């Protein structure tokens, strides 16, 4: 399990909590939405994970779109709770986070 984020991961305490939730797995921070597929592929290669076995979830369609043609799986989440700017408000629901192959967005 790993994480890719455009942000900083919060304060030191927040980053520590996130690392704990990831079970010590890799966390790539400061990775812009259009580069998230490349960041995820780097993690997969470093961990010896086949790209077809990578699953990515994000509330932004641009981040998910960066995975098209990558051989990885990516799905937009928080589709039922969107704000005016198109951002997810309350995070993913359990049904949105599934190991479904392919790329999907809220449209």
C-alpha positions in Angstrom: 0.0 0.0 0.0 1.3 3.4 -0.9 0.1 7.0 -1.4 0.6 9.7 -4.0 -0.4 13.3 -3.0 -0.1 16.7 -4.6 0.1 18.1 -1.1 2.7 18.1 1.6 1.0 15.4 3.8 0.3 18.0 6.5 2.4 18.6 9.6 5.0 16.1 10.9 2.4 14.5 13.2 -0.1 14.1 10.3 2.6 12.6 8.0 3.5 10.2 10.8 -0.1 9.2 11.2 -0.4 8.7 7.4 2.8 6.6 7.3 1.3 4.4 10.1 -1.9 4.0 8.1 0.1 2.9 5.1 1.9 0.3 7.2 5.2 1.9 6.4 4.5 1.8 2.7 5.8 4.5 0.4 4.3 8.0 0.2 5.2 10.4 -2.6 4.3 14.0 -1.8 4.2 17.1 -4.0 3.2 15.1 -7.1 1.0 17.3 -9.3 -2.3 15.8 -10.6 -0.9 15.5 -14.2 2.1 13.5 -12.9 0.4 11.2 -10.4 0.5 8.2 -12.8 4.3 8.6 -13.2 4.6 8.9 -9.4 2.5 5.8 -8.9 4.5 3.9 -11.5 7.7 4.8 -9.8 6.4 3.4 -6.5 5.2 0.2 -8.3 8.6 -0.4 -10.0 10.5 0.2 -6.8 8.3 -2.3 -5.0 8.2 -4.9 -7.8 4.5 -4.5 -8.4 3.1 -5.1 -11.9 1.5 -1.9 -13.2 -1.8 -3.8 -13.9 -2.0 -4.4 -10.1 -1.9 -0.7 -9.2 -5.2 0.9 -8.1 -5.4 4.6 -7.7 -8.3 6.6 -6.2 -8.6 10.4 -6.3 -11.4 13.0 -6.1 -10.0 14.9 -9.2 -10.8 13.8 -12.7 -7.5 15.4 -13.9 -5.5 13.1 -11.6 -7.4 10.0 -12.7 -7.1 11.1 -16.4 -3.3 11.0 -16.1 -3.5 7.2 -15.8 -5.0 6.7 -19.2 -2.7 4.5 -21.3 -0.5 3.7 -18.3 -1.6 0.1 -17.8 -2.7 1.0 -14.2 -6.2 1.3 -12.8 -7.6 4.6 -11.6 -11.0 5.7 -10.3 -12.5 9.0 -9.3 -14.2 8.9 -5.9 -16.4 11.2 -3.9 -18.7 11.4 -6.9 -21.9 11.8 -4.8 -20.5 14.8 -2.8 -19.1 17.4 -5.1 -18.7 21.1 -4.5 -19.1 23.9 -7.0 -15.4 23.7 -8.0 -15.7 20.0 -8.7 -13.8 18.7 -5.6 -15.0 15.9 -3.5 -16.4 17.0 -0.2 -16.5 14.0 2.1 -14.1 11.5 0.6 -14.8 8.2 -1.0 -17.5 5.8 0.1 -16.6 2.2 0.6 -18.4 1.1 -2.6 -16.3 3.6 -4.6 -13.0 1.9 -3.5 -12.9 -1.4 -5.2 -10.4 -3.4 -7.2 -12.1 -2.8 -10.5 -9.8 -2.8 -13.5 -9.8 0.2 -15.8 -10.2 4.0 -15.6 -13.4 5.7 -14.5 -14.5 9.2 -13.5 -17.7 10.7 -12.1 -19.2 11.5 -15.5 
